[in-house]
């Protein structure tokens, strides 16, 4: 099983990076193949809102006119069996890094000129599992409904053709300059890792059984 992790954190070795490190090590112990993309180091530009990538129908991603790293990242998304989507909460939202990535996912929408709203290219296909990872200075239960981070991560999974199988949400992480992962969070890491592996394996078996076809 191939899992693609997309990390929208600005801060190397910060709280989100620590979460992802523990999570990916746990998943690797369970036999998963993990690739992590740190958006702070990844060469993609801002969406130009030209909608050229949206004009042709079909389930395959459209082609962006920009020649940067997004085309390679789209291939990784298409090849993955499951996802981890991670971003800390900044000003009540995912980071600008993650938002830039979100906007470039317009390639997964069909939105020809004259159509009022876009349609997701992956709608109606077998959904891949996605784990959402976020953190906040506020208590986790409060951040879930007060901030838009969770909803933005969920929308990202949807346009990528995934469904949320778990959430790893941590609160009160701004108490020290260098917050660390405690035993309680590590227990949560193990639980969501088990769920992701189980559903990811189910997805892989479905694909094998249906000869590579992803129609649900």
C-alpha positions as CSV (number, residue, x, y, z in Angstrom):
1,X,0.0,0.0,0.0
2,X,1.3,3.4,-1.0
3,X,0.5,6.3,1.3
4,X,1.2,9.9,0.2
5,X,1.6,12.5,3.0
6,X,1.2,16.2,2.2
7,X,2.7,18.4,4.9
8,X,1.7,22.1,4.9
9,X,3.8,23.1,8.0
10,X,6.3,26.0,7.7
11,X,8.4,24.8,10.5
12,X,10.9,22.0,10.1
13,X,10.9,19.7,13.2
14,X,7.9,21.6,14.6
15,X,4.9,19.9,16.1
16,X,3.3,18.9,12.8
17,X,6.6,17.4,11.6
18,X,6.9,15.5,14.8
19,X,3.4,14.1,14.4
20,X,4.1,13.0,10.9
21,X,7.4,11.4,11.9
22,X,5.8,9.3,14.5
23,X,2.9,8.5,12.2
24,X,5.0,7.5,9.3
25,X,7.3,5.3,11.4
26,X,4.2,3.5,12.8
27,X,2.8,3.0,9.3
28,X,6.1,1.7,8.0
29,X,6.2,-0.8,10.8
30,X,2.8,-2.0,9.6
31,X,4.2,-2.5,6.1
32,X,3.0,0.7,4.4
33,X,5.1,2.5,1.8
34,X,5.2,6.2,2.7
35,X,6.2,9.2,0.7
36,X,6.1,12.6,2.4
37,X,5.9,15.9,0.5
38,X,6.9,18.9,2.5
39,X,5.2,21.8,0.7
40,X,7.7,24.3,2.1
41,X,10.4,22.6,0.0
42,X,8.3,21.7,-3.0
43,X,8.4,23.7,-6.2
44,X,4.8,24.7,-7.1
45,X,3.6,28.2,-7.9
46,X,0.3,29.9,-7.3
47,X,-2.8,29.0,-9.4
48,X,-3.3,31.5,-12.2
49,X,-7.1,31.0,-12.2
50,X,-7.0,30.6,-16.0
51,X,-9.1,27.4,-15.8
52,X,-7.3,25.8,-18.7
53,X,-6.9,22.6,-16.7
54,X,-10.7,22.4,-16.3
55,X,-11.9,22.4,-19.8
56,X,-11.6,18.8,-20.9
57,X,-14.1,16.2,-19.3
58,X,-13.0,12.9,-17.8
59,X,-11.8,11.4,-14.6
60,X,-8.1,12.1,-15.4
61,X,-6.6,15.3,-14.0
62,X,-6.4,18.2,-16.3
63,X,-3.1,19.7,-17.5
64,X,-1.9,22.9,-15.9
65,X,-0.1,25.4,-18.2
66,X,2.6,26.0,-15.6
67,X,5.8,23.9,-15.8
68,X,6.6,23.4,-12.2
69,X,6.4,20.4,-9.8
70,X,2.6,20.1,-9.8
71,X,2.5,17.7,-12.7
72,X,4.8,15.3,-10.8
73,X,2.7,15.7,-7.7
74,X,-0.5,15.0,-9.5
75,X,1.0,11.7,-10.7
76,X,1.9,10.8,-7.1
77,X,-1.7,11.6,-6.0
78,X,-3.0,9.4,-8.8
79,X,-0.7,6.5,-7.8
80,X,-1.3,6.6,-4.1
81,X,-3.7,4.2,-2.3
82,X,-4.2,6.5,0.7
83,X,-3.4,10.0,1.9
84,X,-2.3,12.0,5.0
85,X,-3.1,15.7,4.7
86,X,-1.5,17.8,7.4
87,X,-1.5,21.5,8.3
88,X,-1.3,23.5,11.5
89,X,-3.9,26.2,12.0
90,X,-2.7,29.7,11.3
91,X,-5.1,32.6,11.7
92,X,-8.0,30.1,11.8
93,X,-7.1,28.4,8.6
94,X,-4.6,26.0,7.0
95,X,-1.3,27.6,6.2
96,X,-0.7,29.6,3.0
97,X,1.5,26.8,1.8
98,X,-1.3,24.3,2.0
99,X,-3.8,26.8,0.6
100,X,-1.6,27.2,-2.5
101,X,-1.6,23.5,-2.9
102,X,-5.4,23.3,-2.5
103,X,-5.8,25.9,-5.3
104,X,-3.6,23.9,-7.7
105,X,-5.9,20.9,-7.2
106,X,-8.3,22.6,-9.6
107,X,-6.8,20.1,-12.1
108,X,-9.2,17.5,-10.5
109,X,-12.3,19.6,-11.4
110,X,-14.2,19.8,-14.7
111,X,-15.4,23.4,-15.1
112,X,-15.8,24.4,-18.7
113,X,-16.7,28.0,-19.5
114,X,-20.4,28.7,-19.2
115,X,-20.8,26.2,-16.4
116,X,-21.9,27.8,-13.1
117,X,-19.9,25.5,-10.7
118,X,-17.2,22.8,-11.1
119,X,-17.7,19.1,-10.9
120,X,-15.2,16.8,-9.2
121,X,-13.6,14.5,-11.7
122,X,-13.2,11.7,-9.1
123,X,-16.9,11.7,-8.0
124,X,-18.4,8.3,-8.4
125,X,-15.1,6.5,-8.3
126,X,-14.0,4.2,-5.4
127,X,-12.8,6.6,-2.7
128,X,-9.3,6.3,-1.2
129,X,-8.9,6.8,2.6
130,X,-7.5,10.0,3.9
131,X,-6.2,10.9,7.4
132,X,-6.4,14.5,8.4
133,X,-3.8,16.0,10.7
134,X,-4.1,19.4,12.2
135,X,-3.1,21.3,15.4
136,X,-4.0,24.6,17.0
137,X,-3.2,26.9,19.9
138,X,-6.9,26.5,21.0
139,X,-8.3,23.4,22.6
140,X,-8.8,20.7,19.9
141,X,-12.6,20.5,20.5
142,X,-13.0,24.3,20.0
143,X,-10.7,24.4,17.0
144,X,-12.8,21.8,15.2
145,X,-15.9,24.1,15.0
146,X,-14.3,27.6,15.4
147,X,-11.7,27.4,12.7
148,X,-11.8,26.4,9.0
149,X,-8.7,24.1,9.0
150,X,-10.6,20.9,9.3
151,X,-13.1,21.8,6.6
152,X,-10.3,22.8,4.2
153,X,-8.5,19.6,4.8
154,X,-11.7,17.7,4.3
155,X,-12.4,19.5,1.0
156,X,-8.9,18.8,-0.2
157,X,-9.4,15.0,0.4
158,X,-12.7,15.2,-1.5
159,X,-11.4,16.8,-4.7
160,X,-8.5,14.3,-4.6
161,X,-11.0,11.4,-4.7
162,X,-10.7,10.4,-1.0
163,X,-12.9,10.1,2.0
164,X,-11.9,10.9,5.5
165,X,-11.1,7.8,7.6
166,X,-9.7,9.6,10.6
167,X,-8.7,12.8,12.2
168,X,-5.6,13.5,14.4
169,X,-6.3,16.9,15.9
170,X,-4.1,18.4,18.7
171,X,-4.9,21.5,20.7
172,X,-3.0,23.8,23.1
173,X,0.3,23.4,21.3
174,X,1.4,27.0,21.7
175,X,2.3,26.8,25.3
176,X,6.0,26.5,24.7
177,X,8.4,27.5,21.8
178,X,9.1,23.8,21.1
179,X,6.1,21.6,21.8
180,X,6.6,17.9,21.8
181,X,4.5,14.8,21.4
182,X,3.3,13.2,24.6
183,X,2.2,9.6,25.4
184,X,-1.5,10.4,24.9
185,X,-0.9,11.8,21.4
186,X,1.2,8.8,20.5
187,X,-1.7,6.5,21.5
188,X,-3.9,8.5,19.1
189,X,-1.2,8.1,16.4
190,X,-1.2,4.3,16.7
191,X,-5.0,4.2,16.5
192,X,-5.4,6.3,13.4
193,X,-2.5,4.5,11.8
194,X,-4.3,1.2,12.3
195,X,-7.5,2.6,10.7
196,X,-5.6,4.0,7.7
197,X,-3.8,0.8,7.1
198,X,-7.0,-1.3,7.3
199,X,-8.9,0.9,4.9
200,X,-6.0,1.4,2.6
201,X,-5.6,-2.4,2.4
202,X,-9.3,-2.7,1.7
203,X,-9.0,-0.2,-1.2
204,X,-6.0,-2.1,-2.7
205,X,-7.9,-5.4,-2.5
206,X,-10.9,-3.7,-4.2
207,X,-8.7,-2.4,-7.0
208,X,-7.0,-5.8,-7.5
209,X,-10.4,-7.6,-7.5
210,X,-11.8,-5.2,-10.2
211,X,-8.8,-5.3,-12.4
212,X,-7.7,-1.8,-11.7
213,X,-11.1,-0.2,-12.1
214,X,-12.0,2.4,-9.6
215,X,-15.7,2.8,-10.3
216,X,-17.6,2.4,-7.0
